[in-house]
Amino acid sequence: MRIHFISIGGAVMHNMAIALHNLGNHITGSDDEIFEPALSRLKSKRLLPENFNWDENRIDSSIDFIILGMHARNDNPELIKARNIGLKIYSFPEYVYEHSKNKIRIVVAGSHGKTSTTAMIMHVLKNCKIDFDYLVGSQLEGFETMVKLSNAKYIVIEGDEYLTSAIDLKPKFLWYKPHIAIITGIAWDHINVFPTYEIYKKQFEEFVKTIELNGTLIYCKNDEELKSIAQKALCNTQSYSLPDYKITNGNTNIIFENKSYELKIFGKHNLLNLNAAMAACKQIGVDEQVFLQEISNFKGAAKRLEKVFDNGNIKIFRDFAHSPSKLKATVKAAIEQFEGFTIIGVFELHTFSSLNESFLKEYKNSMNGLSKAIVYFNNHVFELKKMKPLSPILVKKMFGNIVVANNNADLLKIIKPLKPQTVVLLMSSGNFDSLKVEDLL
């Protein structure tokens, strides 16, 4: 098959291009910019476009179908030509479903914990030598790519609620039609496309309707909204909650049927994710004890409370926290885990929602309990996103007891020098303007 990717440089798109290339398909692609690691990965497979631009001359009737990424806009010349000559155009979630129609589909959805829960399922299935396909939104230890497509019986999918493409304005997860679905929780996000909480919640209600009738919805019963949604589900339902656990000398142990299992991950949110993943794995025959044995060496997904430095006295973690619920969960996890430590939390305003003045109030008290709480944002980002700048005074008022930094030099003055028995949390979906861990030391 000859397949052309419009917007091949995306995190999932380039991994899917490589997966389909590995299956023997002839892959071409285009994009207006491609960054690492996509650039090197595509180059290694000879899939990197010669020029970074959009060119309608790349499109002709010899192409079997197009896979369209979200980065490509409606007026993209390649998309326009593909539509004009009648080529089949898939979004990537639509194609994933097309490829997995005859598989058992496990889909993890929710406003938080999707990547971590998906990663836990993948980790255990791999260790149990169960063959499966997957699509996950982060690079995981032990997996070469973020997408695998083959003839496996199962597929594990991280189900994103964000929009599918410029020509398909429905959430990606509505394409997947799962047999086993997890919803970890609902907390308003992506206000640029879901301007009210009710509209956002509605997407999850629609997702539940797509679960196969003989399928199962696994949901967190701590979430009142989810309990209400689950009661209306036509499929089977199964709830989960926080497992029994204890923290000893900075290590978390889960207690199950009077046995203790030491974990490398920590935080109540991660323990909830673990129980969701265990319930999903049990649905396909993995015993709970086997799951807990195999999960004990799971270190977490990249940038999900990922330990990036530890010399015994100073520990530094990176976390993808960007929404209020994720920020609160990460802060609470560190405070509980590292009793007696000085805990410094640095949160970067990076997403559209977090930089929006009307949404900022959702972060009220989200960094409470930290020894030092810092909110970072570079004023240049407002120019790039064409948004109204935020004043430091307003940010302080909305968050509560925090310090604001607008550049790395000021940030380092606030943080340094780091004293013994200190934990630093770097929380962002960005990179603090390329701040390096060694800069903190």
Secondary structure as GFF3:
##gff-version 3
##sequence-region A 1 441
A	DSSP	beta_strand	2	6	.	.	.	ID=ss1
A	DSSP	alpha_helix	11	22	.	.	.	ID=ss2
A	DSSP	beta_strand	26	30	.	.	.	ID=ss3
A	DSSP	alpha_helix	38	44	.	.	.	ID=ss4
A	DSSP	three_ten_helix	56	58	.	.	.	ID=ss5
A	DSSP	beta_strand	65	68	.	.	.	ID=ss6
A	DSSP	alpha_helix	77	84	.	.	.	ID=ss7
A	DSSP	beta_strand	88	91	.	.	.	ID=ss8
A	DSSP	alpha_helix	92	99	.	.	.	ID=ss9
A	DSSP	beta_strand	104	109	.	.	.	ID=ss10
A	DSSP	alpha_helix	114	127	.	.	.	ID=ss11
A	DSSP	beta_strand	132	135	.	.	.	ID=ss12
A	DSSP	beta_strand	147	148	.	.	.	ID=ss13
A	DSSP	beta_strand	154	158	.	.	.	ID=ss14
A	DSSP	beta_strand	163	165	.	.	.	ID=ss15
A	DSSP	beta_strand	168	171	.	.	.	ID=ss16
A	DSSP	three_ten_helix	172	175	.	.	.	ID=ss17
A	DSSP	beta_strand	180	183	.	.	.	ID=ss18
A	DSSP	alpha_helix	197	209	.	.	.	ID=ss19
A	DSSP	beta_strand	216	220	.	.	.	ID=ss20
A	DSSP	alpha_helix	224	231	.	.	.	ID=ss21
A	DSSP	beta_strand	236	240	.	.	.	ID=ss22
A	DSSP	beta_strand	244	248	.	.	.	ID=ss23
A	DSSP	beta_strand	251	256	.	.	.	ID=ss24
A	DSSP	beta_strand	259	263	.	.	.	ID=ss25
A	DSSP	alpha_helix	268	283	.	.	.	ID=ss26
A	DSSP	alpha_helix	288	295	.	.	.	ID=ss27
A	DSSP	beta_strand	306	310	.	.	.	ID=ss28
A	DSSP	beta_strand	314	319	.	.	.	ID=ss29
A	DSSP	alpha_helix	324	337	.	.	.	ID=ss30
A	DSSP	beta_strand	342	348	.	.	.	ID=ss31
A	DSSP	three_ten_helix	360	363	.	.	.	ID=ss32
A	DSSP	beta_strand	372	376	.	.	.	ID=ss33
A	DSSP	alpha_helix	380	385	.	.	.	ID=ss34
A	DSSP	alpha_helix	392	399	.	.	.	ID=ss35
A	DSSP	beta_strand	403	405	.	.	.	ID=ss36
A	DSSP	alpha_helix	408	415	.	.	.	ID=ss37
A	DSSP	beta_strand	422	427	.	.	.	ID=ss38
A	DSSP	three_ten_helix	437	440	.	.	.	ID=ss39
###
